[in-house]
Each structure stands twice: as C-alpha cells, then as structure tokens.
C-alpha cells in the first residue's frame, strides 16, 4: 500500500502579538492570520502566497522580497509600512488602511483593492496591469487620461 503525499500543514496564527518580530526566509504560504499584531515587524524573503489575512496590524512593518500572490487580505492596517519588492498579483485587499505607506517595486497585476484608505500612499516603480481599485481598472484609467 502506497502512502499519499501529505499536504503541508497550514500555519495558523490567531489573537497573537508578534509586534516587532523578524521573519526571514519563511514559508507562510496559505497561512491563516486572524487578529494578529505585527506592528513594526520585519518580513524578508517571505512566501505568503494564498494567505488569508483578517484583522491584522502591519502598521509600520517592513516588507522586503515578500510574495502575497493570491492572498486575501481583509480589515488589515499597513499604515506607515514600507514595502519593497512585494508581489500582490491576483490578491484581494478589502477594508484596509494603507495610509502613509511606501510601495516600491510592487507587482499588483490582477489585484483588487476595495474600500481602502490610500491617503498619502507613495508608489514607485509598481506594475499595475489589471489592478482594480473599487472596481475601476487603473491601467484603463491612466490610458484614458493620456488620450
């Protein structure tokens, strides 16, 4: 009788304070984070693709080389966070506070951002093909403005 390969265990974090924690070269793919405090945390070379993130504070956190492809992020705060080389392709971000955050070299193709506070957000060298904010495709909007 042959054994089926086992699925990797899904990591779950709930009602935890991981403020100022350092995550370096971690696999958090498909992780479930619910009511987690990651204020001031540092995430470097982290795979969070397919993660489910709900009520998480990433306030003033630092992201470098992080993959959130296909992630579902709801009611999260990235206020004042710094994101560099982060992939949000196909991700859904809803009811999020992104205010005052700095985004550099971010891949947002096919991502959806709905009901988010984008005040004071700085975007530099971001790939936005197919990005939708509140149902409006941004690349289409920019093309119309150029016309």
Secondary structure, 3 states (H helix, E strand, C coil): CCCCCCCCCCCEEEEEECCCCEEEEEECCCCEEEEEECCCCEEEEEECCCCEEEEEECCCCEEEEEECCCCEEECCECCCCEEEEEECCCCEEECCECCCCEEECCECCCCEEECCECCCCEEECCECCCCEECCEEHHHHHHHHHC
